[in-house]
């Protein structure tokens, strides 16, 4: 790693440290940061599961509920093959979510695919637009300002930092394109499948960049490498689910080079897709 990269990394870490101090100050005063006071007509969806409860989910929900008190927040707690631990987890997350007046919990004993969780959150949303968040994210105090001022809430579908770990979707797009494919029974590939279907309709999601949200440092090892099905994701094809990869390959013809009849998904390694 060169000197500039080391300096940028150090600056980024300082920014997050400074933000954490500012966050604690705001919480102590029980006062929101003095950003734009306009209300946001938005539902926020968070998908989570047992392995990420303490390290990832709890701090994310605390900050999200604080920054967006007027927004409906729907949490989907996925099931798990570890039945006894799952019941203890559901009891704990139920009590935790009940601490927030704007949080609704959907809970499962058995594991479900991410597509199903996303679909159910969108169906239950009280607003026409949904901001979907993974649980392994950290946000800065300035995230609310980004949502208010970036223009993303005016989009029909858009990603943040070119990632579907955090994306906005409207009911208009959901009704036009259809649900996320629940043939994807586990985790992985939901975004690729949906982008290909959007491309078939000549729709390209918007994209907005910000340093107010980022993935947690997975190298610290607290988030866990096993999914709700008890599978080690590092050993799964695609890094998430061999089952989902096989499903996609059976549904789509996929290539990194153009072929006749294919639609293009830009900014992806496998850019060209066509239904089989």
Secondary structure, DSSP 4 states (H G I P E B T S, - for coil): --HHHHHHHHHHHHHHHHHHHHHHHHHHHT---SS-------EEEEEE-GGGIIIIIIHHHHHHHHHTTTSEEEEEE---S-HHHHHHHHHHHHHHHTT-TTEEEEE-SS---HHHHHHHHHHH-SSSEEEEEESSEEE-TTHHHHHHHSSGGG-SEEEETTEEEEEEEEHHHHHHH----TT--SSS-HHHHHHHHHHHTT---EEE--SSEEE--GGG--S-SB-TTS-BGGGSGGGT-HHHHHHHHHHEEEESS--TT-EE-TTSSS-EEEE-
